[in-house]
Amino acid sequence: MTPLTIIKGDATTPQAKGRKVIAHLCNDLGGWGKGFVLAISRRWPEPERDYRDWHRHRAGNDFGLGATRLVRVAPDMWVANIVGQRGIRRGSAGPPIRYEAVERCLSALADQVGKLGASVHMPRIGCGLAGGTWDRIEPLITRTLCARGIPVTVYDHD
């Protein structure tokens, strides 16, 4: 088991050597325009472009809750678009977060990251616009990634 590390900083500038994957939560509507995705788009155009294309062609691919897709943004860095949020609004079904989908995404991410030999970097996924709580998200990260020996750093923005 590799311990989960939480530091102050910007998840779009991972503090690690070697291969890195920046993971963040996406919704299942194809919407990209609020929250952490803005920081990603300021640095790289590819993750947004890929996400929108993935959603646009969803009838013929795996896009949907629980899906994970890596987008290479540098020779040693990828952004993981993970679909763990149903819609974008809080309603009668509660917040948009779908913990089961997040867990499926993180399990798939662990497989992909393991093959790359990379570390994972992220904000407190699911705890902003998705309306999730860290006390439910942290155990998912620990169980799916840290338990497999994958180094994970969570960044609390200043």
C-alpha positions in Angstrom: 0.0 0.0 0.0 1.3 3.4 -1.0 0.1 6.2 1.2 -2.0 9.0 -0.2 -0.2 12.3 -0.2 -2.1 15.6 0.2 -0.2 18.9 -0.5 -0.9 22.5 -1.2 -0.5 23.4 -4.9 -1.8 23.2 -8.4 -2.7 19.7 -9.7 -2.0 20.9 -13.3 1.7 21.2 -12.3 2.4 17.8 -10.7 5.3 17.7 -8.2 6.9 14.4 -9.2 9.5 13.0 -11.5 8.8 10.5 -14.2 5.5 9.7 -15.9 2.4 11.5 -14.5 -1.3 11.3 -14.9 -3.6 14.2 -13.9 -7.0 12.8 -13.1 -10.2 14.8 -12.9 -13.9 14.2 -12.8 -16.2 14.8 -15.8 -20.0 14.8 -16.3 -21.9 12.5 -18.6 -23.5 15.4 -20.5 -20.5 16.5 -22.6 -20.3 19.8 -20.6 -16.9 21.3 -20.1 -16.7 24.8 -18.7 -16.7 25.1 -14.9 -14.4 24.0 -12.2 -11.0 22.2 -12.5 -11.5 21.7 -16.3 -10.9 25.4 -16.8 -7.4 25.0 -15.3 -6.7 22.1 -17.6 -7.9 24.0 -20.7 -5.7 26.9 -19.8 -2.7 24.6 -20.1 -3.6 22.2 -22.8 -6.3 22.1 -25.5 -6.2 18.3 -26.1 -8.2 17.1 -23.0 -11.2 19.3 -23.8 -11.1 18.5 -27.5 -10.9 14.8 -26.8 -13.7 14.8 -24.2 -16.0 16.7 -26.5 -15.2 14.4 -29.4 -15.6 11.3 -27.2 -19.1 12.6 -26.1 -20.1 13.6 -29.6 -19.4 10.1 -30.9 -20.7 8.3 -27.8 -23.1 6.1 -29.8 -20.1 4.2 -31.1 -17.7 4.2 -28.1 -17.5 3.6 -24.3 -18.4 7.2 -23.2 -20.7 7.1 -20.1 -20.7 6.9 -16.4 -17.7 4.8 -15.2 -15.6 5.4 -18.4 -12.0 6.6 -18.3 -9.9 8.0 -21.1 -6.2 9.2 -21.0 -5.1 12.1 -23.2 -1.4 12.6 -23.7 -0.4 16.3 -23.2 3.4 15.9 -22.9 5.9 13.1 -23.5 5.6 12.1 -19.9 2.2 13.4 -18.9 -1.4 12.5 -19.5 -4.8 13.9 -18.4 -7.4 11.3 -17.4 -11.0 12.3 -18.2 -13.1 10.2 -15.9 -16.9 10.2 -16.1 -18.2 10.0 -12.6 -20.9 12.7 -12.5 -24.5 12.3 -13.7 -25.5 15.7 -15.2 -24.4 19.0 -13.6 -27.2 20.0 -11.3 -28.2 19.0 -7.8 -31.8 17.8 -7.9 -34.2 15.3 -6.4 -31.6 12.5 -7.0 -29.1 14.5 -4.9 -25.7 15.8 -6.0 -24.4 14.8 -9.5 -21.6 12.6 -8.0 -22.0 8.9 -8.7 -19.6 7.1 -6.3 -19.9 3.7 -8.0 -19.0 5.3 -11.3 -16.0 7.1 -9.7 -14.8 3.7 -8.3 -15.1 2.0 -11.7 -13.2 4.9 -13.3 -10.4 4.8 -10.7 -10.1 1.0 -11.1 -9.7 1.4 -14.9 -7.3 4.2 -14.3 -5.2 2.0 -12.0 -4.9 -0.6 -14.8 -3.8 2.1 -17.3 -1.4 3.9 -14.9 0.1 0.6 -13.9 1.0 -0.2 -17.5 2.5 3.3 -17.9 4.5 3.2 -14.6 3.1 6.6 -13.7 2.0 8.5 -10.6 -1.4 10.0 -10.3 -2.1 13.6 -9.4 -5.5 15.2 -8.8 -7.5 17.9 -7.0 -10.1 16.6 -4.5 -12.1 15.0 -7.3 -15.8 14.9 -6.9 -15.9 17.4 -4.0 -16.5 20.6 -6.0 -19.3 21.0 -8.5 -20.1 17.2 -8.4 -21.2 17.7 -4.7 -19.4 14.7 -3.3 -17.7 14.4 0.1 -14.0 13.7 0.7 -14.8 11.1 3.4 -16.5 9.0 0.6 -14.0 9.8 -2.2 -10.7 9.2 -0.2 -11.4 5.5 0.5 -12.2 4.9 -3.2 -8.8 6.3 -4.1 -7.0 4.3 -1.4 -8.8 1.1 -2.4 -8.3 1.4 -6.2 -5.0 3.1 -6.6 -2.9 3.2 -3.3 -3.6 -0.4 -2.5 -2.1 -1.3 -5.9 1.1 0.6 -5.0 0.3 3.6 -7.3 1.6 6.9 -5.9 -1.3 9.4 -5.6 -0.9 13.1 -4.8 -4.0 15.2 -4.1 -3.5 19.0 -4.4 -5.4 21.5 -2.3 -5.3 24.8 -4.2 -4.1 27.8 -2.3 
